[in-house]
């Protein structure tokens, strides 16, 4: 499994499904319930890297060849732009860089020892082409290499970026986008008064990522709005509190703790713990193909079906790019959108409404 990150191994659960387990000396072990190369896989991997139990033995750093890929990686990780990123982001993409640098070629040499000036389009295409069975991981690597080699240009080690001229793989569908029927099915199985219901309503209401949903506090609800500081991108949103969400909050016993999402013991969930809990709740509701991240896509779909502009959608979901919002909203019902568009044209007088009255035979 060469596409797996260091210390991650595939294991089969009792249902015969492949899961991915992280085990490393000095760290707490755990499972990654997402496919390799996906954003959730990288985020969970970063979370597990934060769970170090002890500092472990001190190992002397191996000498780094000047202007090698190793040297470039080290310098980029010390740059202000790198340090401005969230810790989880640094851990996730740092893992991709380290894995790439430590890969051994067919001559027994590490990729990291290669001089940056010797990196060619042909060499990169060969590496990415060998990852055709894991396209998402290949795209993540390509994105990382483009950034690294762009930094090499900044250092004046190169005048061009060969990664710019490589091809990416088509994006897959990613996480399943919940349908309205699936949302209703989940609500029917998990009634108000359960933490399972509250988490679903908060996730759908805010279109927030798992890491944000786990950290929602009572004080984040002010003047009828939920305020969310999105971890990725640093965007802040304030979205109206839906009636369904308010009902789910009101149905739970009042508690003198600041967090809304808590375990049965009244303690806040960790991000990983919440992910595992949502997996169990979805399975219990007969929705094994659904996930918390799919609720973010569901809200994007709803916004698109309501003819919200890309800018309006991004203001709700906290995404920075129109392209990202459009990708999430791609599951919108095209037939419903077309009917709404015609209705709008009729309201504006651009199209005459269809005559429904019968023509008399007289």
C-alpha positions in Angstrom: 0.0 0.0 0.0 2.5 2.6 -1.2 -0.1 5.3 -1.2 -0.5 5.2 2.6 1.1 7.7 4.9 3.8 6.7 7.4 2.6 4.6 10.3 -0.8 3.9 8.6 -1.8 0.3 7.7 -5.0 -1.2 6.3 -6.9 -3.6 8.5 -10.2 -5.5 7.9 -13.0 -5.0 10.5 -15.5 -7.7 11.4 -17.7 -6.7 8.4 -14.8 -7.3 6.0 -14.5 -3.5 5.3 -11.0 -2.0 5.0 -10.1 0.5 7.7 -6.9 2.4 8.2 -5.1 2.2 11.5 -2.4 4.6 12.8 0.2 3.1 15.1 3.5 4.8 16.0 5.7 4.4 19.1 5.1 7.3 21.5 1.7 8.2 20.0 -1.9 7.2 20.7 -3.1 4.8 18.1 -6.4 5.3 16.2 -8.4 4.7 13.1 -8.8 6.9 10.0 -12.3 6.4 8.6 -11.6 7.9 5.2 -9.9 6.8 2.0 -6.2 7.6 1.5 -5.5 10.9 -0.2 -8.9 12.5 0.8 -9.0 15.7 2.8 -10.6 13.9 5.7 -7.9 11.3 5.7 -5.3 14.0 5.9 -7.1 15.9 8.6 -7.5 12.7 10.7 -3.9 11.8 10.2 -2.9 15.3 11.4 -5.0 14.9 14.5 -3.4 11.6 15.3 0.1 13.2 15.0 -1.0 15.7 17.7 -1.6 12.8 20.1 2.0 12.3 21.1 2.4 10.6 24.5 6.1 11.3 25.1 8.9 13.1 23.2 10.7 9.9 22.3 14.4 9.5 21.8 16.4 12.4 20.3 17.7 11.4 16.9 20.5 13.4 15.2 19.3 14.9 11.9 21.0 13.5 8.8 23.0 16.0 6.8 21.0 17.7 4.1 22.5 18.3 0.6 22.4 22.0 -0.3 19.7 22.9 -2.8 18.2 19.4 -2.8 14.5 18.6 -2.4 15.3 17.8 1.3 16.8 21.3 1.7 13.8 22.9 -0.1 11.3 21.1 2.1 13.2 22.2 5.3 13.3 25.8 4.2 9.7 25.9 3.2 8.6 24.5 6.5 10.5 27.4 8.2 8.9 30.1 6.0 6.3 32.6 7.4 3.6 31.4 4.9 4.0 27.8 6.2 3.9 28.9 9.9 0.7 30.9 9.3 -1.2 27.7 8.5 -3.2 25.8 11.1 -1.2 23.2 13.0 -3.3 20.4 11.5 -2.7 21.7 8.0 1.0 21.8 8.6 1.0 18.2 9.9 -1.1 16.9 7.0 0.9 18.5 4.2 4.2 18.0 6.1 3.4 14.2 6.0 2.9 14.3 2.3 6.3 16.1 1.8 8.1 13.8 4.2 6.7 10.7 2.5 7.7 12.0 -0.9 11.3 12.9 0.2 11.7 9.4 1.8 10.5 7.5 -1.2 13.2 5.3 -2.8 13.7 5.1 -6.5 14.6 2.0 -8.5 18.3 2.9 -8.0 18.0 3.0 -4.2 18.1 6.7 -3.9 15.8 8.9 -1.9 13.7 11.5 -3.8 14.8 14.0 -1.2 18.4 13.8 -2.2 17.7 14.9 -5.8 18.9 18.4 -6.7 15.9 20.7 -7.2 17.4 21.9 -10.5 17.3 18.3 -11.7 13.5 17.9 -11.2 11.8 17.6 -14.6 8.3 17.4 -16.0 9.0 13.8 -17.3 10.2 12.7 -13.8 7.1 14.1 -12.1 4.7 12.7 -14.7 6.2 9.3 -14.2 5.7 9.5 -10.4 2.1 10.8 -10.8 1.3 8.3 -13.6 2.3 5.5 -11.2 -0.5 6.6 -8.9 -3.4 6.1 -11.3 -5.0 3.7 -8.9 -5.2 6.4 -6.2 -6.0 9.6 -8.1 -7.0 11.7 -5.1 -3.6 11.0 -3.5 -1.9 11.9 -6.7 -3.7 15.2 -7.0 -2.8 16.0 -3.4 0.9 15.3 -4.1 0.8 17.3 -7.3 -0.7 20.3 -5.4 2.1 20.0 -2.8 4.8 19.7 -5.4 3.6 22.8 -7.2 3.8 24.7 -4.0 7.3 23.4 -3.2 8.7 24.1 -6.6 7.0 27.5 -6.5 9.0 28.2 -3.4 12.1 27.1 -5.2 11.5 29.9 -7.7 11.2 32.4 -4.8 14.6 31.2 -3.6 15.9 31.7 -7.1 16.9 28.0 -7.3 14.8 27.6 -10.5 13.2 29.8 -13.1 10.3 27.5 -13.9 7.9 25.2 -12.1 7.8 21.8 -13.8 4.8 20.7 -11.6 2.7 23.3 -13.4 3.0 21.3 -16.6 1.9 18.0 -15.2 -1.6 16.7 -15.6 -4.1 16.2 -12.7 -6.6 13.4 -12.4 -10.3 14.2 -12.7 -12.0 14.9 -9.4 -14.1 12.2 -8.1 -17.5 12.7 -6.5 -16.0 12.7 -3.0 -18.3 12.3 0.0 -21.9 11.4 -0.6 -24.3 14.5 -0.5 -27.2 13.8 1.7 -30.6 13.8 0.0 -33.7 15.3 1.7 -35.1 11.8 2.1 -31.9 10.7 4.0 -32.1 13.7 6.2 -35.7 12.8 7.1 -34.7 9.2 7.7 -31.9 10.2 10.1 -34.3 12.5 12.0 -36.9 9.8 12.2 -34.3 7.4 13.8 -32.7 10.0 16.1 -35.4 12.2 17.7 -34.9 15.5 19.5 -33.3 15.0 22.9 -30.4 12.9 21.5 -26.9 14.1 20.9 -27.0 12.4 17.5 -29.9 14.6 16.4 -28.3 17.8 17.7 -25.0 17.1 15.9 -26.8 16.5 12.6 -28.8 19.7 13.0 -25.7 21.8 13.9 -23.7 20.4 11.0 -26.5 21.0 8.5 -27.3 24.4 9.9 -23.8 25.7 9.8 -22.4 23.7 6.9 -19.3 23.5 9.0 -16.5 20.9 9.0 -16.3 18.3 11.7 -13.5 20.1 13.6 -15.8 23.2 13.8 -18.9 21.3 14.8 -17.0 19.7 17.7 -16.1 23.1 19.1 -19.4 24.9 18.9 -20.1 26.6 22.2 -23.3 28.1 23.6 -21.8 31.5 23.5 -21.4 31.1 19.7 -25.2 31.6 19.4 -25.9 35.3 19.6 -28.9 37.3 18.4 -30.4 34.3 16.6 -27.2 33.4 14.7 -24.5 30.8 15.0 -21.0 32.3 14.7 -18.4 29.9 13.3 -14.7 30.6 12.9 -13.8 28.1 10.1 -10.5 26.3 10.8 -9.6 25.9 7.2 -9.1 29.3 5.6 -9.8 31.2 8.7 -13.1 32.6 7.5 -15.8 33.6 9.9 -19.5 33.1 9.2 -22.7 34.0 11.1 -25.7 32.0 9.9 -29.3 32.2 11.1 -30.2 29.6 13.7 -32.8 27.3 12.1 -35.9 26.3 13.9 -34.9 22.6 13.7 -31.6 23.4 15.4 -33.2 25.4 18.1 -35.6 22.6 18.8 -32.8 20.1 19.1 -30.9 22.4 21.5 -34.1 23.0 23.6 -34.8 19.2 23.9 -31.5 18.5 25.6 -31.2 19.1 29.4 -29.8 22.4 30.3 -26.1 22.1 31.3 -23.7 24.5 32.9 -21.0 23.8 30.4 -20.0 25.9 27.5 -19.9 23.2 24.7 -23.0 22.1 23.0 -21.5 18.8 21.5 -20.6 16.6 24.4 -20.2 12.9 25.3 -22.5 11.0 27.6 -20.1 12.0 30.4 -20.7 15.6 29.6 -17.2 16.2 28.2 -16.5 17.9 24.8 -15.9 15.5 21.9 -12.5 15.3 20.3 -12.6 15.8 16.6 -11.8 12.1 16.0 -14.3 11.0 18.7 -17.0 13.0 17.0 -16.2 11.4 13.7 -16.5 8.0 15.1 -19.8 8.8 16.9 -21.3 10.2 13.7 -20.3 7.0 11.8 -22.1 4.9 14.4 -25.2 7.2 14.4 -25.4 7.0 10.6 -25.0 3.2 10.6 -27.8 2.9 13.2 -30.1 5.0 11.0 -29.5 2.7 8.0 -27.3 5.3 6.3 -23.8 3.7 6.2 -22.9 5.7 3.1 -23.6 9.1 4.8 -21.1 11.1 6.7 -20.9 14.4 8.6 -19.0 16.0 5.8 -21.9 15.0 3.5 -24.1 17.4 5.4 -21.8 20.3 4.4 -22.4 19.3 0.8 -26.2 18.9 1.4 -26.4 22.5 2.7 -24.4 23.7 -0.4 -26.9 21.8 -2.6 -29.8 23.5 -0.8 -28.2 26.9 -1.3 -27.8 26.2 -5.0 -31.4 25.0 -5.4 -32.5 28.2 -3.7 -30.7 30.2 -6.4 -28.2 31.7 -3.9 -25.2 33.2 -5.7 -21.8 31.8 -5.4 -20.8 34.7 -3.2 -23.8 34.2 -1.0 -23.1 30.5 -0.7 -19.5 31.1 0.3 -20.6 33.6 2.9 -22.7 30.7 4.4 -20.2 27.8 4.1 -17.0 29.8 4.8 -15.4 28.6 1.5 -13.0 31.0 -0.2 -13.4 30.1 -3.9 -16.4 30.0 -6.1 -15.0 26.9 -7.7 -15.1 25.1 -4.3 -18.6 26.1 -3.6 -19.7 25.0 -7.1 -18.1 21.6 -6.6 -20.0 21.1 -3.3 -23.3 22.3 -4.8 -23.0 20.1 -7.9 -25.6 17.7 -6.5 -28.3 20.3 -6.9 -31.4 19.0 -8.7 -31.0 20.3 -12.2 -34.7 19.8 -13.1 -35.8 21.8 -10.1 -33.3 24.5 -10.9 -34.6 24.7 -14.5 -38.2 25.0 -13.3 -37.2 27.7 -10.9 -35.3 29.5 -13.6 -38.4 29.5 -16.0 -40.6 30.7 -13.1 -38.2 33.6 -12.5 -38.3 34.5 -16.3 -42.1 34.4 -16.2 -42.1 36.7 -13.2 -39.9 39.2 -15.0 -42.0 39.0 -18.2 -39.3 37.5 -20.3 -41.4 34.4 -21.0 -45.1 34.1 -21.3 -46.6 31.6 -18.9 -47.9 28.4 -20.5 -51.7 28.4 -21.2 -53.3 25.7 -19.1 -57.0 26.5 -20.0 -58.7 24.1 -22.3 -59.8 25.4 -25.7 -63.5 25.2 -26.0 -64.9 22.9 -28.7 -67.8 25.4 -29.3 
